[in-house]
Amino acid sequence: MEVELDRKDGRWVYEIKLLRRGGALNRLQVDARDGSLIDLRQREGHGDRH
């Protein structure tokens, strides 16, 4: 959904928002220098409702 590059605590960090199947939202923070995962937060979706 969205990618941002921000400077946090002296390092460049990608903040990535992903919308997954079923409506789950993942927010990742990735170190821009080496690609290591700094933080992962998940919010569950509600699935398909008809």
PDB file of N, CA, C and O in Angstrom:
ATOM      1  N   MET A   1       0.813  -1.188   0.000  1.00  0.00           N
ATOM      2  CA  MET A   1       0.000   0.000   0.000  1.00  0.00           C
ATOM      3  C   MET A   1       0.862   1.259   0.000  1.00  0.00           C
ATOM      4  O   MET A   1       0.583   2.214  -0.724  1.00  0.00           O
ATOM      5  N   GLU A   2       1.920   1.248   0.827  1.00  0.00           N
ATOM      6  CA  GLU A   2       2.705   2.477   0.970  1.00  0.00           C
ATOM      7  C   GLU A   2       4.119   2.137   1.434  1.00  0.00           C
ATOM      8  O   GLU A   2       4.323   1.208   2.216  1.00  0.00           O
ATOM      9  N   VAL A   3       5.099   2.911   0.937  1.00  0.00           N
ATOM     10  CA  VAL A   3       6.485   2.781   1.380  1.00  0.00           C
ATOM     11  C   VAL A   3       7.022   4.181   1.629  1.00  0.00           C
ATOM     12  O   VAL A   3       6.853   5.078   0.803  1.00  0.00           O
ATOM     13  N   GLU A   4       7.673   4.360   2.778  1.00  0.00           N
ATOM     14  CA  GLU A   4       8.304   5.638   3.105  1.00  0.00           C
ATOM     15  C   GLU A   4       9.732   5.378   3.553  1.00  0.00           C
ATOM     16  O   GLU A   4      10.033   4.327   4.118  1.00  0.00           O
ATOM     17  N   LEU A   5      10.605   6.336   3.300  1.00  0.00           N
ATOM     18  CA  LEU A   5      11.983   6.281   3.774  1.00  0.00           C
ATOM     19  C   LEU A   5      12.170   7.428   4.750  1.00  0.00           C
ATOM     20  O   LEU A   5      12.050   8.596   4.382  1.00  0.00           O
ATOM     21  N   ASP A   6      12.463   7.085   5.998  1.00  0.00           N
ATOM     22  CA  ASP A   6      12.627   8.084   7.056  1.00  0.00           C
ATOM     23  C   ASP A   6      13.936   7.852   7.783  1.00  0.00           C
ATOM     24  O   ASP A   6      14.478   6.747   7.779  1.00  0.00           O
ATOM     25  N   ARG A   7      14.437   8.909   8.408  1.00  0.00           N
ATOM     26  CA  ARG A   7      15.636   8.800   9.246  1.00  0.00           C
ATOM     27  C   ARG A   7      15.182   8.701  10.697  1.00  0.00           C
ATOM     28  O   ARG A   7      14.510   9.598  11.207  1.00  0.00           O
ATOM     29  N   LYS A   8      15.554   7.600  11.361  1.00  0.00           N
ATOM     30  CA  LYS A   8      15.183   7.373  12.756  1.00  0.00           C
ATOM     31  C   LYS A   8      16.410   6.960  13.545  1.00  0.00           C
ATOM     32  O   LYS A   8      17.133   6.038  13.166  1.00  0.00           O
ATOM     33  N   ASP A   9      16.630   7.649  14.634  1.00  0.00           N
ATOM     34  CA  ASP A   9      17.761   7.321  15.517  1.00  0.00           C
ATOM     35  C   ASP A   9      19.078   7.219  14.754  1.00  0.00           C
ATOM     36  O   ASP A   9      19.903   6.352  15.042  1.00  0.00           O
ATOM     37  N   GLY A  10      19.272   8.105  13.783  1.00  0.00           N
ATOM     38  CA  GLY A  10      20.531   8.159  13.057  1.00  0.00           C
ATOM     39  C   GLY A  10      20.684   7.169  11.922  1.00  0.00           C
ATOM     40  O   GLY A  10      21.757   7.083  11.326  1.00  0.00           O
ATOM     41  N   ARG A  11      19.630   6.412  11.604  1.00  0.00           N
ATOM     42  CA  ARG A  11      19.725   5.475  10.474  1.00  0.00           C
ATOM     43  C   ARG A  11      18.500   5.608   9.592  1.00  0.00           C
ATOM     44  O   ARG A  11      17.428   6.015  10.041  1.00  0.00           O
ATOM     45  N   TRP A  12      18.683   5.252   8.309  1.00  0.00           N
ATOM     46  CA  TRP A  12      17.591   5.301   7.352  1.00  0.00           C
ATOM     47  C   TRP A  12      16.761   4.034   7.464  1.00  0.00           C
ATOM     48  O   TRP A  12      17.292   2.924   7.497  1.00  0.00           O
ATOM     49  N   VAL A  13      15.444   4.223   7.523  1.00  0.00           N
ATOM     50  CA  VAL A  13      14.521   3.114   7.741  1.00  0.00           C
ATOM     51  C   VAL A  13      13.386   3.195   6.733  1.00  0.00           C
ATOM     52  O   VAL A  13      12.773   4.248   6.554  1.00  0.00           O
ATOM     53  N   TYR A  14      13.109   2.062   6.071  1.00  0.00           N
ATOM     54  CA  TYR A  14      11.918   1.965   5.238  1.00  0.00           C
ATOM     55  C   TYR A  14      10.746   1.573   6.126  1.00  0.00           C
ATOM     56  O   TYR A  14      10.840   0.633   6.916  1.00  0.00           O
ATOM     57  N   GLU A  15       9.640   2.300   5.990  1.00  0.00           N
ATOM     58  CA  GLU A  15       8.394   1.923   6.643  1.00  0.00           C
ATOM     59  C   GLU A  15       7.452   1.444   5.542  1.00  0.00           C
ATOM     60  O   GLU A  15       7.105   2.198   4.633  1.00  0.00           O
ATOM     61  N   ILE A  16       7.048   0.191   5.635  1.00  0.00           N
ATOM     62  CA  ILE A  16       6.275  -0.453   4.585  1.00  0.00           C
ATOM     63  C   ILE A  16       4.933  -0.905   5.140  1.00  0.00           C
ATOM     64  O   ILE A  16       4.875  -1.573   6.172  1.00  0.00           O
ATOM     65  N   LYS A  17       3.856  -0.541   4.457  1.00  0.00           N
ATOM     66  CA  LYS A  17       2.512  -0.996   4.832  1.00  0.00           C
ATOM     67  C   LYS A  17       2.031  -1.964   3.763  1.00  0.00           C
ATOM     68  O   LYS A  17       2.016  -1.637   2.576  1.00  0.00           O
ATOM     69  N   LEU A  18       1.639  -3.160   4.195  1.00  0.00           N
ATOM     70  CA  LEU A  18       1.156  -4.191   3.286  1.00  0.00           C
ATOM     71  C   LEU A  18      -0.257  -4.583   3.669  1.00  0.00           C
ATOM     72  O   LEU A  18      -0.544  -4.818   4.843  1.00  0.00           O
ATOM     73  N   LEU A  19      -1.133  -4.654   2.696  1.00  0.00           N
ATOM     74  CA  LEU A  19      -2.485  -5.147   2.922  1.00  0.00           C
ATOM     75  C   LEU A  19      -2.529  -6.566   2.396  1.00  0.00           C
ATOM     76  O   LEU A  19      -2.301  -6.811   1.211  1.00  0.00           O
ATOM     77  N   ARG A  20      -2.825  -7.504   3.291  1.00  0.00           N
ATOM     78  CA  ARG A  20      -2.807  -8.915   2.931  1.00  0.00           C
ATOM     79  C   ARG A  20      -4.204  -9.438   2.678  1.00  0.00           C
ATOM     80  O   ARG A  20      -5.197  -8.787   3.001  1.00  0.00           O
ATOM     81  N   ARG A  21      -4.264 -10.604   2.104  1.00  0.00           N
ATOM     82  CA  ARG A  21      -5.538 -11.269   1.833  1.00  0.00           C
ATOM     83  C   ARG A  21      -6.356 -11.346   3.117  1.00  0.00           C
ATOM     84  O   ARG A  21      -5.811 -11.639   4.181  1.00  0.00           O
ATOM     85  N   GLY A  22      -7.636 -11.089   3.029  1.00  0.00           N
ATOM     86  CA  GLY A  22      -8.499 -11.120   4.202  1.00  0.00           C
ATOM     87  C   GLY A  22      -8.530  -9.808   4.965  1.00  0.00           C
ATOM     88  O   GLY A  22      -9.231  -9.695   5.970  1.00  0.00           O
ATOM     89  N   GLY A  23      -7.776  -8.809   4.500  1.00  0.00           N
ATOM     90  CA  GLY A  23      -7.809  -7.497   5.123  1.00  0.00           C
ATOM     91  C   GLY A  23      -6.775  -7.260   6.208  1.00  0.00           C
ATOM     92  O   GLY A  23      -6.769  -6.192   6.819  1.00  0.00           O
ATOM     93  N   ALA A  24      -5.896  -8.230   6.467  1.00  0.00           N
ATOM     94  CA  ALA A  24      -4.851  -8.038   7.480  1.00  0.00           C
ATOM     95  C   ALA A  24      -3.877  -6.958   7.009  1.00  0.00           C
ATOM     96  O   ALA A  24      -3.511  -6.910   5.835  1.00  0.00           O
ATOM     97  N   LEU A  25      -3.466  -6.099   7.927  1.00  0.00           N
ATOM     98  CA  LEU A  25      -2.528  -5.021   7.631  1.00  0.00           C
ATOM     99  C   LEU A  25      -1.220  -5.298   8.359  1.00  0.00           C
ATOM    100  O   LEU A  25      -1.216  -5.497   9.574  1.00  0.00           O
ATOM    101  N   ASN A  26      -0.104  -5.313   7.622  1.00  0.00           N
ATOM    102  CA  ASN A  26       1.222  -5.469   8.208  1.00  0.00           C
ATOM    103  C   ASN A  26       1.977  -4.164   8.042  1.00  0.00           C
ATOM    104  O   ASN A  26       1.937  -3.531   6.987  1.00  0.00           O
ATOM    105  N   ARG A  27       2.664  -3.777   9.104  1.00  0.00           N
ATOM    106  CA  ARG A  27       3.547  -2.611   9.045  1.00  0.00           C
ATOM    107  C   ARG A  27       4.946  -3.069   9.411  1.00  0.00           C
ATOM    108  O   ARG A  27       5.181  -3.579  10.507  1.00  0.00           O
ATOM    109  N   LEU A  28       5.873  -2.880   8.482  1.00  0.00           N
ATOM    110  CA  LEU A  28       7.246  -3.312   8.689  1.00  0.00           C
ATOM    111  C   LEU A  28       8.159  -2.102   8.749  1.00  0.00           C
ATOM    112  O   LEU A  28       7.912  -1.088   8.096  1.00  0.00           O
ATOM    113  N   GLN A  29       9.209  -2.219   9.536  1.00  0.00           N
ATOM    114  CA  GLN A  29      10.300  -1.253   9.518  1.00  0.00           C
ATOM    115  C   GLN A  29      11.551  -2.035   9.165  1.00  0.00           C
ATOM    116  O   GLN A  29      11.902  -3.002   9.842  1.00  0.00           O
ATOM    117  N   VAL A  30      12.229  -1.609   8.092  1.00  0.00           N
ATOM    118  CA  VAL A  30      13.383  -2.320   7.563  1.00  0.00           C
ATOM    119  C   VAL A  30      14.559  -1.360   7.478  1.00  0.00           C
ATOM    120  O   VAL A  30      14.421  -0.244   6.978  1.00  0.00           O
ATOM    121  N   ASP A  31      15.716  -1.795   7.968  1.00  0.00           N
ATOM    122  CA  ASP A  31      16.937  -0.996   7.883  1.00  0.00           C
ATOM    123  C   ASP A  31      17.307  -0.839   6.411  1.00  0.00           C
ATOM    124  O   ASP A  31      17.510  -1.832   5.712  1.00  0.00           O
ATOM    125  N   ALA A  32      17.395   0.398   5.940  1.00  0.00           N
ATOM    126  CA  ALA A  32      17.648   0.668   4.527  1.00  0.00           C
ATOM    127  C   ALA A  32      19.062   0.272   4.110  1.00  0.00           C
ATOM    128  O   ALA A  32      19.308   0.042   2.926  1.00  0.00           O
ATOM    129  N   ARG A  33      19.977   0.191   5.039  1.00  0.00           N
ATOM    130  CA  ARG A  33      21.363  -0.138   4.697  1.00  0.00           C
ATOM    131  C   ARG A  33      21.550  -1.626   4.415  1.00  0.00           C
ATOM    132  O   ARG A  33      22.151  -2.004   3.410  1.00  0.00           O
ATOM    133  N   ASP A  34      21.023  -2.481   5.322  1.00  0.00           N
ATOM    134  CA  ASP A  34      21.299  -3.909   5.178  1.00  0.00           C
ATOM    135  C   ASP A  34      20.055  -4.778   4.974  1.00  0.00           C
ATOM    136  O   ASP A  34      20.176  -5.992   4.810  1.00  0.00           O
ATOM    137  N   GLY A  35      18.862  -4.175   4.981  1.00  0.00           N
ATOM    138  CA  GLY A  35      17.636  -4.922   4.730  1.00  0.00           C
ATOM    139  C   GLY A  35      17.118  -5.722   5.905  1.00  0.00           C
ATOM    140  O   GLY A  35      16.180  -6.505   5.756  1.00  0.00           O
ATOM    141  N   SER A  36      17.720  -5.537   7.083  1.00  0.00           N
ATOM    142  CA  SER A  36      17.273  -6.312   8.240  1.00  0.00           C
ATOM    143  C   SER A  36      15.955  -5.764   8.784  1.00  0.00           C
ATOM    144  O   SER A  36      15.709  -4.558   8.760  1.00  0.00           O
ATOM    145  N   LEU A  37      15.125  -6.665   9.269  1.00  0.00           N
ATOM    146  CA  LEU A  37      13.825  -6.303   9.825  1.00  0.00           C
ATOM    147  C   LEU A  37      14.014  -5.712  11.218  1.00  0.00           C
ATOM    148  O   LEU A  37      14.622  -6.341  12.085  1.00  0.00           O
ATOM    149  N   ILE A  38      13.497  -4.509  11.433  1.00  0.00           N
ATOM    150  CA  ILE A  38      13.595  -3.839  12.724  1.00  0.00           C
ATOM    151  C   ILE A  38      12.343  -4.098  13.552  1.00  0.00           C
ATOM    152  O   ILE A  38      12.426  -4.376  14.748  1.00  0.00           O
ATOM    153  N   ASP A  39      11.171  -4.004  12.900  1.00  0.00           N
ATOM    154  CA  ASP A  39       9.910  -4.147  13.610  1.00  0.00           C
ATOM    155  C   ASP A  39       8.842  -4.659  12.650  1.00  0.00           C
ATOM    156  O   ASP A  39       8.850  -4.333  11.463  1.00  0.00           O
ATOM    157  N   LEU A  40       7.923  -5.467  13.179  1.00  0.00           N
ATOM    158  CA  LEU A  40       6.791  -5.966  12.410  1.00  0.00           C
ATOM    159  C   LEU A  40       5.557  -5.893  13.289  1.00  0.00           C
ATOM    160  O   LEU A  40       5.533  -6.448  14.387  1.00  0.00           O
ATOM    161  N   ARG A  41       4.545  -5.215  12.808  1.00  0.00           N
ATOM    162  CA  ARG A  41       3.270  -5.123  13.520  1.00  0.00           C
ATOM    163  C   ARG A  41       2.177  -5.609  12.601  1.00  0.00           C
ATOM    164  O   ARG A  41       2.165  -5.303  11.409  1.00  0.00           O
ATOM    165  N   GLN A  42       1.252  -6.374  13.170  1.00  0.00           N
ATOM    166  CA  GLN A  42       0.177  -6.945  12.373  1.00  0.00           C
ATOM    167  C   GLN A  42      -1.164  -6.606  12.986  1.00  0.00           C
ATOM    168  O   GLN A  42      -1.340  -6.643  14.204  1.00  0.00           O
ATOM    169  N   ARG A  43      -2.103  -6.276  12.123  1.00  0.00           N
ATOM    170  CA  ARG A  43      -3.492  -6.090  12.548  1.00  0.00           C
ATOM    171  C   ARG A  43      -4.330  -7.028  11.706  1.00  0.00           C
ATOM    172  O   ARG A  43      -4.312  -6.958  10.477  1.00  0.00           O
ATOM    173  N   GLU A  44      -5.056  -7.895  12.361  1.00  0.00           N
ATOM    174  CA  GLU A  44      -5.855  -8.894  11.652  1.00  0.00           C
ATOM    175  C   GLU A  44      -7.022  -8.248  10.939  1.00  0.00           C
ATOM    176  O   GLU A  44      -7.599  -7.273  11.419  1.00  0.00           O
ATOM    177  N   GLY A  45      -7.362  -8.801   9.788  1.00  0.00           N
ATOM    178  CA  GLY A  45      -8.516  -8.349   9.026  1.00  0.00           C
ATOM    179  C   GLY A  45      -9.742  -9.126   9.439  1.00  0.00           C
ATOM    180  O   GLY A  45      -9.697  -9.933  10.367  1.00  0.00           O
ATOM    181  N   HIS A  46     -10.819  -8.883   8.757  1.00  0.00           N
ATOM    182  CA  HIS A  46     -12.085  -9.518   9.064  1.00  0.00           C
ATOM    183  C   HIS A  46     -12.459 -10.582   8.046  1.00  0.00           C
ATOM    184  O   HIS A  46     -13.529 -11.182   8.143  1.00  0.00           O
ATOM    185  N   GLY A  47     -11.590 -10.823   7.072  1.00  0.00           N
ATOM    186  CA  GLY A  47     -11.897 -11.824   6.045  1.00  0.00           C
ATOM    187  C   GLY A  47     -12.954 -11.328   5.098  1.00  0.00           C
ATOM    188  O   GLY A  47     -13.374 -10.172   5.157  1.00  0.00           O
ATOM    189  N   ASP A  48     -13.377 -12.206   4.230  1.00  0.00           N
ATOM    190  CA  ASP A  48     -14.433 -11.853   3.283  1.00  0.00           C
ATOM    191  C   ASP A  48     -15.779 -12.056   3.930  1.00  0.00           C
ATOM    192  O   ASP A  48     -16.094 -13.153   4.391  1.00  0.00           O
ATOM    193  N   ARG A  49     -16.567 -11.019   3.968  1.00  0.00           N
ATOM    194  CA  ARG A  49     -17.917 -11.113   4.508  1.00  0.00           C
ATOM    195  C   ARG A  49     -18.908 -10.851   3.407  1.00  0.00           C
ATOM    196  O   ARG A  49     -18.762  -9.873   2.673  1.00  0.00           O
ATOM    197  N   HIS A  50     -19.897 -11.678   3.267  1.00  0.00           N
ATOM    198  CA  HIS A  50     -20.917 -11.480   2.239  1.00  0.00           C
ATOM    199  C   HIS A  50     -22.253 -11.272   2.881  1.00  0.00           C
ATOM    200  O   HIS A  50     -23.251 -11.087   2.185  1.00  0.00           O
TER     201      HIS A  50
END
